[in-house]
Amino acid sequence: MLRMSKMADYGTVILTTMVHQPERIQSAAGIAAVIRVPVPTVSKILKILTREGLVTSLRGAKGGYLLSRPPTEITISHIINAMDGPIGMTECSITPGLCSQESGCPVRANWQRVNRVVLDALDQVTLDQMIQPVAETVNISALRRPLPQTAPAMNRGINGEQP
């Protein structure tokens, strides 16, 4: 299963919360109260988002955090990359040379193609789009395709026995 980390999820929630009042300097405690996540977790995420250039930190008595650029310029891929590092379906999709099978792998190029499609999709969704209401709820089970029927020989166990 492909899944982004809880920290990337929280990062998205934090940033979408900030989008509602983009000019307002927001504190970690204020954001934590709105999204019901502990202040230390929100503070940690805001520090990462600041280091990665998605938010700006302002010091002082009236300090806090602001989005560093318009919500139309921050994509979901920016957030995941900031929180989790480079997005990759497989290790060789991110950094060549990590897998000993890489040079002769028959599916490497196709994984890289799949990785590019996923990255392109994540690059298309911006923060301002994430706060827009969705016309209908997505039925997750409808998105799952049934597995194709396999030939009887492929349904055998490791030692050739029938399941």
Summary of the structure (lengths in Angstrom):
residues: 163
radius of gyration: 21.0
end to end distance: 24.4
largest distance: 71.6
contacts: 396
relative contact order: 0.13
helix: 51%
strand: 7%
